Amino acid sequence: RCILLLGCEYALLRPEFKKLRKKALEKRKCITQIKNIFVSMGGSDDNNVTYDILEQLDSKKYNIVVVLGAYSLHNEMIKNYAIDKNIEVIIGANNMAELMLNADLAIGASGSTNWERLCLGLPSLIFTVAKNQRKFSKILDKHGLIRLLGDASDKNSVSAIRDNILSIDDLRE
């Protein structure tokens, strides 16, 4: 006796994502090279994967925006790492849709943020951080909606970032 609300129009997204969707999709058509990278491993990032990701990125080549949760244990370390690099660190962002709109590529954790990135057409290199994310992340990868790099706890997955960014850039040329 229940009504099933299925499909993209029922995705549980904040209104700002719907508001920016058209603009984001138009912007994606014009991107020829990755310049702006958005990094977010979720609210806590207990294993400090953000740091491992940043070590793989050339902050001289890219504008990097890192979003950290307000209660992450590694906020000070990441802020210190970003000093004198082309890395902006934002703690507890309240404008995620805008930050994603300005990015050419996202690197981050799987989970509900996938739907936000997909809504804005943001190409994404994704890591699973929990067992319950694996099945759906593999499906999204199979359909070409994300590029699943593996589990965040696997250092080989994290070290694959550089090659994956280059291969995405090659696809755009």
C-alpha positions in Angstrom: 0.0 0.0 0.0 3.0 2.3 -0.2 3.9 4.6 -3.1 7.3 4.0 -4.6 9.0 7.2 -5.6 11.7 6.0 -7.9 14.0 7.8 -10.3 16.3 10.8 -10.4 13.5 13.3 -9.7 13.2 11.8 -6.2 16.9 11.8 -5.3 17.5 13.1 -1.7 19.5 16.1 -2.6 19.6 19.6 -1.1 17.9 22.2 -3.3 21.2 24.0 -4.2 22.2 20.9 -6.3 19.1 21.0 -8.4 19.4 24.8 -8.7 23.0 24.5 -10.1 22.5 21.3 -12.2 21.8 23.0 -15.6 24.7 25.4 -15.2 27.1 22.6 -14.1 26.2 20.4 -17.1 26.7 23.3 -19.5 30.1 24.1 -17.9 31.2 20.4 -18.2 30.8 20.6 -22.0 33.4 23.4 -22.2 36.1 21.8 -20.0 39.1 20.7 -22.1 41.6 20.2 -19.3 41.5 19.5 -15.6 42.6 22.5 -13.7 40.4 22.5 -10.5 40.2 19.5 -8.3 37.8 19.1 -5.4 38.8 16.6 -2.7 36.5 15.4 0.0 36.7 12.1 1.9 33.6 12.8 4.0 33.1 14.1 7.4 35.7 12.2 9.4 38.3 10.6 7.2 39.6 8.5 10.1 42.5 7.1 8.1 43.6 10.5 6.8 43.3 9.4 3.1 43.0 13.1 2.3 46.7 13.5 3.0 47.6 10.5 0.9 45.6 11.9 -2.0 47.2 15.4 -1.7 50.7 13.7 -1.9 49.7 12.3 -5.3 48.6 15.6 -6.7 50.8 18.3 -8.2 49.6 21.5 -6.5 51.6 23.5 -9.0 49.6 22.1 -11.9 46.1 22.1 -10.2 44.0 24.4 -8.1 43.0 22.1 -5.3 40.1 22.6 -2.9 39.9 20.2 0.1 36.8 20.0 2.2 37.2 18.5 5.7 34.6 17.7 8.3 34.5 20.0 11.3 35.4 17.2 13.6 38.0 15.4 11.5 41.0 14.4 13.6 43.4 15.5 10.9 42.3 19.1 10.1 45.4 20.8 11.5 47.7 18.4 9.7 46.0 19.0 6.4 46.0 22.8 6.9 49.7 22.7 7.7 50.4 20.6 4.7 48.6 23.1 2.5 50.7 26.0 3.5 52.7 27.4 0.6 50.9 25.1 -1.8 48.0 25.8 -4.2 45.6 24.0 -1.9 42.6 25.7 -0.2 41.4 23.9 2.9 37.8 24.4 3.9 36.5 23.0 7.2 32.8 22.4 7.6 31.8 23.8 4.2 28.2 24.9 3.7 28.4 25.5 0.0 29.2 22.1 -1.4 27.2 22.5 -4.6 29.1 25.7 -5.4 32.4 24.1 -4.7 31.6 21.1 -6.9 30.4 23.4 -9.6 33.8 25.1 -9.7 35.6 21.8 -10.0 36.7 19.9 -13.1 37.3 16.7 -11.2 36.4 15.3 -7.8 38.4 12.9 -5.7 36.6 11.5 -2.8 34.7 8.9 -0.8 31.8 7.0 -2.1 28.4 7.2 -0.4 25.6 9.8 -0.6 28.0 12.4 -2.0 28.0 10.3 -5.2 24.5 11.6 -6.0 25.6 15.2 -5.5 28.6 14.8 -7.8 26.4 13.0 -10.4 23.7 15.6 -10.2 26.3 18.2 -11.3 28.0 15.9 -13.8 31.3 16.2 -12.0 33.8 13.5 -13.2 34.9 11.6 -10.1 37.7 9.3 -8.9 36.1 7.5 -6.0 37.2 5.3 -3.1 35.0 3.2 -0.9 35.4 3.7 2.8 32.8 1.3 4.0 31.7 -2.2 3.0 28.2 -1.1 2.2 29.5 1.2 -0.5 31.3 -1.5 -2.6 28.3 -3.0 -4.5 26.8 0.3 -5.7 30.2 1.9 -6.4 31.0 -1.0 -8.7 27.7 -0.5 -10.5 28.3 3.2 -10.9 31.8 2.4 -12.2 30.5 -0.2 -14.6 28.1 2.4 -16.1 30.9 4.9 -16.5 29.4 7.3 -14.0 32.4 7.3 -11.6 35.8 5.8 -11.8 36.2 3.5 -8.8 39.8 3.3 -7.7 39.2 0.8 -4.9 39.1 0.8 -1.1 40.6 3.9 0.6 42.5 1.6 2.9 44.5 0.2 0.0 47.5 2.4 -0.6 47.8 1.0 -4.2 44.3 2.5 -4.9 45.4 5.9 -3.7 48.7 5.8 -5.6 46.6 5.2 -8.8 45.2 8.8 -8.7 47.9 10.4 -10.8 47.5 7.9 -13.7 43.8 8.2 -13.6 43.9 12.0 -13.7 46.1 11.8 -16.8 43.9 9.3 -18.5 40.8 11.5 -17.9 42.7 14.5 -19.3 43.6 12.3 -22.4 39.9 11.6 -22.9 39.1 15.3 -23.0 41.7 16.2 -25.7 
